[in-house]
Amino acid sequence: MKTDIHPDYHQITVKMTDGSEFTTRTTWGKPGDTLHLDIDPKSHPAWTGGQQHLLDRGGRLSRFQKKFEGFLKK
């Protein structure tokens, strides 16, 4: 096995947007560094579900609903 090919794997502190912190092991930065997150799972809409609403003004959704409105009705 080759020597000195593996990156330096050390502990850092990760600071979330709400101020909470945790320690993890990584190859990022230097030992003891603090990683300040701008976006994290507590604040990003991809994880929280967000407040996005589906708006359709006569576009694809309306055409689809009109085309298949009586599909399963007897």
C-alpha angles and dihedrals in degrees: 000000000000118000125230096017098113120088121243106271111199144147125275135170119244116206115202125213092259092054098257117133139202136180122237140166118249147142091239118111125335130313110285096017121140120230111208111204121215092189126025139164091270094059110024118097092224089069102027097048093245128222096273115144124197108242120187124176104186094311134120096315094052092047091049093049092047092049095050102029095117099031100115098024118105 
